[in-house]
Amino acid sequence: MRRILVAGNWKLNGSKQSIQELLDGILAGMSEAKTDVAVCAPYIYIPLVQEILTGTAIGYGSQSISENDSGAFTGEISGSMLKDFECQYAIVGHSERRTLFCEKDEDTAKKFAAARKHGLTPILCVGELLEEREEGITEDVVSRQLDAIIDLEGVEALADAVIAYEPVWAIGTGKTASPQQAQDVHAFIRGKIAKLNADVADKVQILYGGSVNGANANELFAMPDIDGGLIGGASLKAEDFLAICKAA
Ligand code: PEP
C-alpha cells in the first residue's frame, strides 16, 4: 500500500513571522491527520523551517536545487547545502521553473540527479500546457518529461522519487482537473513505468497538483493512482492545508 503524501509548495511567499504562524497552526492541527506531510520553503527560510520542524512529523525541503555541487554559479543552492539543513525533499521541474526560468527537460533531469546524489527525495513535476491538452498530446508531453529522467538516471531512480502530475492549466487558476482526468494521466504514468519496472511502478508515489483545496482533495485522493497532492495556494493557510491533510 502506497502512503499518501501532502506536500506544500510555498513558492515566493512568506516572512519569518508568517512562516512561524503557519507552521505553528499546522503543527497544532496535525494530530488528526494520518498522512505524510511536507513543506517546500523559499531557500532563505529553510533554517527557520528546520528549527521549527525538527523532531516533528512534518518533513521539509526546497523548491529547486542546483545541478552543480559547488563553484562559480552565482545565486545557486546545492544539494549538499540543503542537506546541511537536513532537507528531505527538493522539487524539480516545477512548471514555473520550466516556463519562467527556461528550465528544459535535460536541466530538470540533472537537478533530479543532483537531489538523489545528496540523499534528497526529488519531487519531479510533470504536466501539460492547456494548448497541449487541447491538441491531445498530454501523454506525449508527460512521457517526454519522464524520459529525460529515465534516460539520465534509469527507471530505478524513480523508486527514490515522488512524481507530481501538475497540469499547467490547473496551477493557481482555481481550475482543477477532474478526478477522472487526473486519474487517467496518473494511470498512464504508472503504466509507462510498469513497462520498464513493475516494482518501481507499484511503489512510486504520484501526487496530483493544481488548485487542490479542502473541498476537492477527498475525491482526487480517492482515485487509485493518486497518492496525495502537491499544494500551492492552499498550503499558505494552516486551516486550508490541514483540511487537505485530513482529506488524505
Ligand atoms: C503548484 O504550484 O505546484 C500548485 C499546485 O499550485 P496551486 O495549488 O496553487 O494550483
Residues whose N, C-alpha, C, O or C-beta is under 5 A from the ligand:
A	BS01	PEP	N9 A170 I171 G172 T173 G209 G210 S211 V212 L230 I231 G232 G233 A234
